Amino acid sequence: MMAFEGLTSRLQQVFGKLRGKGKLTEDDVNEALREVRLALLEADVNFKVVKQFVAKVKERAIGQEVQKSFTPGMVVIDIVNKELTDLMGGTQSKLVRNNKPPTVIMMVGLQGAGKTTTSGKLAKWLQKQNHRPLLAAGDIYRPAAIKQLQILGEQIKVPVFSLGDQISPIEIARQALQHAKQHGHDYLIIDTAGRLHIDEQLMDELQQVREAVQPDETLLVVDAMTGQDAVNVAESFHQQLALSGVVLTKLDGDTRGGAALSVKAVTDCPIKFAATGEKIDALEPFHPERMASRILGMGDMLSLIEKAQAGIDADKAAEMERKLRKAEFTFDDFLDQMEQMKKLGPLDQILDMLPGMGQMKGMKDMRVNEKQMARTEAIVKSMTKQEKGNPELLNLSRRKRIAAGSGTTLQEVNRFIKQFDDMRKMMKQLMGSSGKPGKGLKNIKNMFGKGMKFPF
């Protein structure tokens, strides 16, 4: 999760100093909290929120909890973790569900925040939970907004209700609700108009749409990269529309991410979803406790396990583990792995979920290039069946033929084969002959310290 890169590394430095101390004085705590305060302000967290946050942590850290502890440094980290979690809402805030379907969700926000795309992503997410959503095109002002929603609907096979751009959004919402009831849709997602700034006309219209359909959820879509502006926008919308939740978009695109930490504290509106990429399924329910854990560099194993369970075939995984242990991993297996990984999402986001990965040197260079991935795939697909099963067969003339067949150069083919070989060795070392992770992270650290890269 790139949004907190700077904050994570700053906090890890602060806590690194605390961990080494057997006993903490009040001065130690004060100094650490001064650093935490600066780190949060640099991450563009609202200054009032920072002030309250530091005061709460200080109160608990200088109180009984730390004094009685054998590991005071760890207790302070735990306090910061709990307070960060509370700051973002404490527990996951789920979508409301109406007992009399359809549940109506009204999407609001400024132009450019990603409202239409997020409406499509939310429909896709609901579909995965076995619901039957209907999208309604209520933005009649932005050229191509209706078309954009229709294209998204086709892509994810969710129907889109539209009456064109000559009928009022209030009437469109009313008729969309009727249509959803008649056709058995249990969720209705209404995409509404945005402006480049908040104005009376926009708010009046949104209030009228609200009155016409009485939505169960009014979700504000805000661009996390706009930092403090995102919080100000949330405050304005909340005052006038009584929002039920927030969806943060572009949470993968900035190194600060302060909006995620401020928006709940300032508006008291829970963050319900976060969008972490361009793809249609890059929308995740927001879990404050998991996000706090990621920010503090403790990883997010629960989200990783959920992703893996949704995307990975357990039998294949067991067979792969056996092959890695015995170093029988072939190019065919590699293609298989690439397919499985694509289901999980971008590798850099996956790595961010592993505890301690952020501290590793070399990990910063591991942003995965999608184009490079496609070239790598082309190289493997240009091999014969025999070659894929026996990497040892790849002499110079075979490599030249593979380069010509895949539209790459001989150097690229050579580099890939070398990286593939390095990866096999690394995996064997990592697994250990017993099948239990060997010297684990230490081995990975050594590999990346020597300039080892993944073969794509």
N, C-alpha and C positions, 0 to 999 in steps of 0.2 A: 504494500500500500504506500505508494510514493508520497501521498499527501503529508505524511508526518516524518519524512526522512530527517530533516534538520532537527526537529524536536526530539526525535528518538535518540539521535547520536548525542545531543547535548545532555539529555537526561541520563543516558548511560554513563557519561563521564562523571556527572554529579554522584550517581549511585555507586560508581566504581570506587570513589574515594571513601564513601560511607562504609562500604562492605568491609574494607580493610581494617576498620577500627573496632577494638574490643569494647570500648566504652565511649558513649557519645556525651559531649557536654552540650549545654544550651547554645554555646557559640557555634559548635559543629552544626547543629540543627539550623541555626539562623543563617549560617553561611550557605548550607545546602539549599535552603528555601529561597535565598536571594538568587541563586543560580537558576532554580526552578522557575522563579518569577520572571527572570529575564528570558529564559527559554520559551515560556508561554507567550510573553509579549512579542517576541520575535516571530512566533508562529501565528501572529495576528489574532490572538485570542483577545476578546473584549477586555479592556483594562479593569472594569468593575468586577467582572467575572474572575479575573486573575487575583484581584485583591481579596475577594471573599474566599477563593479557593485556598490561597496561601494561609489566610487566617485560620481556616478550619483545620488544615494539615498541622499547622503550628500548635494549635490547641491540643490536638491529639498526640502529637509527637513529643511535646514537652510535659505532657501529663503522665499518668502512671504506666500507660502501656509500654513505653520504651524503657523506662527506668528499671522495671522488673524483668526485662528480657535478657536472655543470654546472647541474642544476636540483634543488638539494637539497629544496626544498619538495615537488616532485612525487614525489621518491623516498620521502619520509616518508609521503605519501598512499598510495603504492603498497605500502609496508610494512604500513600499517594495513589496507589492502584485503586483502592476503594473509593477515594474521593473523586478520582477521574471518572470512575464508573458512574457515581452518583451525579456528577456534573452533566453527563450525557444522557441521564434519564434513569439510571439504576438498572432497570431490567428492560428486556425487549418489549416494545409497544406494538402489539399486533393490529392488523386491520380489523375494524368493526365488521360484524356480520349481521345483517338484518334477518330476523326470524321469518319475515314475509318477503321472499325474494322479489325483485332484484335488490341487492345492496347497491346503492348509488354512490359513486365516487366522482367528485368534481375536482378536476385538476386546474390549479390556478398558478399564475406567476408572470414575471416579466418576459418580454420577447427575448429570445436568445438563450434562455436558461435550459432549454431542452425539454419543454413541456410535451410537445407532440411525440417525440421519440420516447420519452419516459412513459407516456400513456400506452404506447405499443409494448414497451418492455414489461409494464405492469400486467397488461393483458396476457402476455406470454407466460409470465410468472404464475398468474392465476390458472392458466390453462394447465400448467405442469401440476398444479394442486387438484386437478380434475374438476375445475369449474368451467362454466360456459359463458365467458365474458362477451359483451357487445361494446364496441367503440362508437362514440358519437362525435361527429365533426361539428363542433360549435364555434370554431374560429372562422368567421366569415370575412375577416378584414385582411389578414395576411395572404398575399398572393401565394397560391400553391399549398396552403396549409391543409386544405381538404384532400388534395391529391396526395400529399405526403402521408397523411393518415391512411388513405386507401391503399397506397403501396405497402405500407407497414402491415396493414390488415391482411393483404394477400400473402405477404411473406410468411406470416405466422398462422394463416388460415383462421383468422378471427373476423367475423362480419363487421362492416362499418356502416353505421346509419348516417345518411347525409341527405339534406334537402337543398344542397347548393348554397350559393352565397347571397341569395336575394331575400331570404326569409330570416326573421329575427332569431338570434341565438336562444331567446327565451322559449319561442315556439319550437325550435329544433329540439331543445332539451325535453320539453313536454312530450312531444311526439316520440322521441327516442325511448322515453320511459314506458309509454304505451306499447311500443314495438317490442321492448325487452320482455314485458309481462306476457304479451301474446305469443312470443316465440320461445318461451322457456329459458331465457338467459338469467343466470343467478347473480351476475354482476353487470353494472352499466358504468362505463368509464367515459365521462364527458370532458373532451378537450375544449378549453375555452381560449378566448383571445388574450393576448398580452400586449403591452406597450413597451416602449424603451424606457419609460419612467411611469411612476404611479400618478394617475390623474382621476378626477372626479367621474368623468364619463365612464371610464373603464370600471371603476368600483360600483357605480350605480348599476351598470349592466350585470356585473357578477352577482350583486345582491339580488337582482330580479331573477336571475337564473336559479339562485339558491332558494328563493321563496317558491318558485314554480315547481321544483322537484324535491325540495327538502332532503339534500344529500346526507347520507350516513357518515361520509368522510369528505372533508374539504382539505385536499392535500396541496401544499405549496411546493412548487418545484424551484429550487434555488441552486445557482452555480456556486459550488464550494470555492472555486478559484477567485471569486470576487471578495473573499475575506469579510471584513467588517461590513461592506455593502450588503452582503447576503443577510447579515443579522439585522441591519436596518430595514431592508425590504421585508423580512419576515415579521418584524415588529409592526410595520405599517399595515400589511395584509391582515395580520392577526387582529389588530384593533378594529378593522372594518368588517372582517368576514368571519371572525371566531374560528380560526383554523383548527382542524383536529390533528394535523400532523405535517411533517416536512419530509420532502425527498431531496437529498443532496446529490447533485450530479457533478461529474468531473472530479470525483474525489481521488482519482488516480493521477491528476495532471499537474499538481502543484506541490512544492516542497513544504508548504506551511500548514494548510488545512485547519486554521483556527476557527473557521465557521462551524465545523462539526463540534468543537468544544464550547462554543458560545451560544449557539442558537437555542438550545433547550433552556439554559439558565436565564437568557434574556426574555424569551417569549413564553416560556413554560409549555412550549409545544414539543411533543416528542418527535424525534427523528424516526420515521418508520422504515425508510429504505435508503440505500446508498447505491448510486450507479458508479461502477468502477471501470468503465470502458465503453467502446463504441458499439460492441456487438449487442444483438437484440436480447441475449440472455445475461448481459452484464448488469444485472440488478439484484441486489441481495437485501434481505431483511436486515435492519440495523441492530446489532447486539452491543449495547454499551460496554458490557464486561469484556467481550472479546476485543473490541476496539481499544479499550484501555490497555489490555494485555499486549496488543500489537504495538501501541505507542511506546510502552515501556520496554520493548524489545524482548518480551517474554513469549512472543509467537502467538499463534491462534490455532492450536491443534484441532479444536472442535470444528471450526469452519472447514479446515483442510480435510478432516475425516468425512464430513458431510459431502463435500465436493467429490471426494474419492468414491464414496459409496454410490453416489448418483452416477458417476461416469466410468467406473472401472469394473471390469469383469473379474470376479474373485478367483475363478479357476485359472484364468490367464495369468493373473498376478502370482499365484502360487507356483505355476510352471516357470514363470520368468525368474522368480526368486531362486529356484533350483538351478536354472541355467547360469545366472549371475555367479552363484557360489562356485559352480564348476568351471566357470569361464567358457561356457559353450554358447554364449550370446552371439547370435548371427545378425547379418544385415536385415534379414526378414523380421527378426525379433525387434530390431531397431525401428523398422517401419511401423510395426504394431504399436510400439511404445509411443511413437510420434502421434499416431491416431488417438491413443488413449489420452495423451497429454493435451491434445487440442481440445478434447472434451472438458478438461479441467480449467482451461483458460490460460492467460499469459504466464509463462514460467516465472517471470520476476515477481508476480503477485503471489504465486505458490510459494516461492522461496521466502518471501516476507512473512509467511505464516509459520515458518519453522523457528523455534526458539533459538536465539543467539545468532541467527544468520546475518542480521544487520551489522554485527560487530566484525564480521570476517572481512579481511582485506581481500580484494579480488572479486568479492560478490558484486561490487559496484559496476564491474565491467561485464556483468552477465545479463544485461538487458537483451532479450531475445529479438532478433531481427526476423520478422515474418517472411521477408523475401528470401533471406538466407535459408530459412527452413524449407521453402519451396525448392530452392536450388539443390539442397541436400537430398530432398526426396527424389528429385529428378536423377541425381547421381545413382542412388540405390536402385531406382526403377530401371536404369539402363544396364544393370548387371544381369547376367544369365542366372538361371535357377541354381546352377552349380556354384557360381561365384558367391551368390548371396549366402549359401550354406557354408562355404569354405573361404574365409577371407584370405587364407594363405595362398590361394591360387593367383592373386592379383599381381601379375608381373607387369613390366613396362608396356608391352604391346596391348594387353587387356585394358590397362588404365587409359591408354591413348584412345582406344575404341569407346570406353565409357564416357570420356570427356566429350568426344565428338557426338555421341548419342544423347548426352544430357544438355548439350549447349553450354558446357562449362569449359574451363581450361584444365590442362594437365596438373598445374599447380594446385588448383582447387580440389581436384580429385585426390591428389597426394596428401594435401592438408587434412581433408576429411578422413581419409583412411588412418592417418596417424592419430588424429583426435579420437577416432572410434576405438583404436587400439589402446590409447591412454585411458579412455573411459572404461573399457573392459577390465583393465588392470586395477583401476581405482575401485570399481564396483566389487571386484573379487576381494581386494584388501578390506573394503568397508564391511562386506558381509562376513568375512572370516570363514574358515573352512567349516565351522560348526553351524553356520547359518544364522548365528546371532550376530548383530552388528559388531564388527571387530573393534578397532581403535576409533571407529566412528568419526565424529566431527574433527578429531585431531588429524586423521588421514586426509579428510577433505581440505582442511586448512593447509596442510603441506602441499597438496596437489595444486590448489589455487595460488598458493604463495610462489610456486615454481612456474606460474603462467599457464597452468592447465585451463582449457576452455571446453565447454560442451561442443559436440560436433554439429552445431548449426548456428 
